[in-house]
């Protein structure tokens, strides 16, 4: 059953194909719930999902009659499936309202639990779990709904509660913590979030109730053992928030062995279905297991390597050695390291849970503002908190490491740290805080903000001062490299190799007269004589010009590795590396997390000076005209990118483009080639006014050449110097030259 067209789907709706591929419409959480319900028959409380399309409708038009009708139909269908009525005094149905973006954004969006806990329903709730349980449900609802509505009173009308909760979750997509996370994770702002409304099951009902998160393998090491966090007599947000000290998930078997056995069987089935480490949110209500979410879990780089090996060697999984190697090819080109020896005399002061591996050293920062200030000053910082909240994301994003007193390996802080490769130690019981005076107690020591601290996110060890040690590639690398050699897999076909081959294709085309697309199709390589001639001409570019080009590139892109800069600038890697060394010595660039370099304060000043000089040379009228002409080309390009990522089907919802339909891809690329010809004509006309922008011509041609050679990433993937990436940066340059900002462009309806 389906209500409201493409606005709403019940979990048990028959989509006709795997719901796992519908994350763009149902969100990651909604797709997982549909998969577990309709395909796997696992114990999932009934519910429905308001789609990302509904979110975009709210953004365009506000709350519409169509949305109202869809939500009412959804509630009626849910009540029928649950056999109860929302807020019924005798036997009340309560529901949760949870976000679910197409990409994981742990803790960044709002959740509202216990919707329907009205005064009228207290009697029925108390009959199930006692008066304190009923009061706790109502207090929990009021706290979460007031937080999402800015402190407004919570209405007693259950329908009004539900609608306000849904609106609040949709609205949280544009909250500051969500925007901060998307900026750091490079997630598009226009994806929107889905909202799942689900019958509540209660981990706080009685002594045979619990809630937790299970990870089927260790997310830090990849070892095949269940890890995770558990709380008895609690609700789910208490586990992931990190506010309470959790128990290991294995404690479930000690108190509720039947539920633990059911969880183990469900986890094994999900792991085989998803063919990867699974992260499973669950609740046990009066001894009965319910699954609330399942997805591929975030893991450290080392864990990814270990898991790839283990799955390929386990006959229960349809993963062979070739797929295992390809899964982790980028990690094999830049292998993760592990400490093989610790400095003598390292002062160990405490231990916690190793939540995200890596060795980090920095000054103690006791709040996100302090971490941001230290990063802007070029000083690494360890963000130290009693527990982290989603509001801390801007501090986590720039920190060298993360240390918390509470929380487990499945807390939001741990998940975000692993996703971003930030070393983290959580659950350090020896860590305490002196309120108001900027001092912490750690292992019998008193340390102040600004003092130096080190941590090892693999072992959970915390050290005073600076700690170093020898590092070696993790041992799993050798196994996977041997498999690659045995199978003849060329690891250079990944990001770095593809970039160099695209560059070679563009060089050959420029010097031998062939079109880049023709040379890419034939696979012809430039001669050594030609290549060396191009390199010689490039080397004649002054060091000052290259330095300025690097400053401009970092100003636009934010951060980049030396290799990525060389590819985008079309300059020899050795020359870019030397220029970066000089810029670092001058204080213009500094290290960026998780890798690469960014502009320091002096670099930002230099970028501003370069921009001001170019604006004076170009003139306001020319700059605005260039931007206006770009905008006219930008609109059709957006449609090309959208059609490349989602493939439309007659009479059905679009599906993610897996690039198996050669005719569809060829038609989309043909449209790109028409757009490309128009873009080059415009760029060539602009070149006499601002010659530097001609570099974008080379990047666009190189990306198109690799796309025509069969590498689908080079249209829009952020992992390579794609056509979309170069186009986006060109737009940013033109916005700045015109003296405008992205926000102003978005407000004018022109942003790309």
ABEGO torsion letter per residue (X at the ends): XBBGEAABBBAABBAGBBAAAAAAAAEAAAAAAAAAAAAAGBBBBBEBBBBAAAAAAAAAAEBBAAAAAAAAAAAAAAAAAAGBBBGBAABBBBBBBBBBBABBBBGABBBBBGBGBBAAAAAAAAAAAEAAAAAAAAAAAAAAAAAAAGGBBBBABAAAAAAAAAAAAAAAAABAAAAAAAAAAGBBAAAEBBBBBBBBBBAAABAABBBBBBBABBAAAGBBBBBEBBBBGBBAAAAAAGABBBBBAAAAAAABAAAAAAAAAAAAAAAAAAGBBBBBBBBBBGGBBBBABBBBBBBBAAAAAAAAAAAAABAABBBBAAAAAAAAAAAAABBBBBBABBBBGBBBABBBBBABBEBBBBBBBABAAAAAAAAAAGBBBBBBBABBBAAAAAAAAABABBBBABEBAABAAAAAAAAAGBBBBBGBAABBBBBGAGBBBBGGBBBBBGBBBBBBAAAGBBBBEBBBEBBBBBAAAAAAAAAAAAAGBBAAABAAAAAAAAAAAAAAAAAAGBBAAAAAAAGBBBBAAAAAAAAAAAAABBAAAAAAAAAAAAAAAGBBBAAAAAAAAGBBAAAAAAAAAAAAAAGABBBBOABEBBBBAAAAAAAAAAAAAAAAAAEAAAAAAAAAAAAAAAAAAAAAAAAAABBBBBGBBBBBBAGABAAAAAAAAAAAAAAAAAAAAAAAAAAAABAAAAAAAAAAAAAAAAAAAGBAAAAABAABBBAAAAAAAAAAAAAAAAGBBAAAAAAAGABX
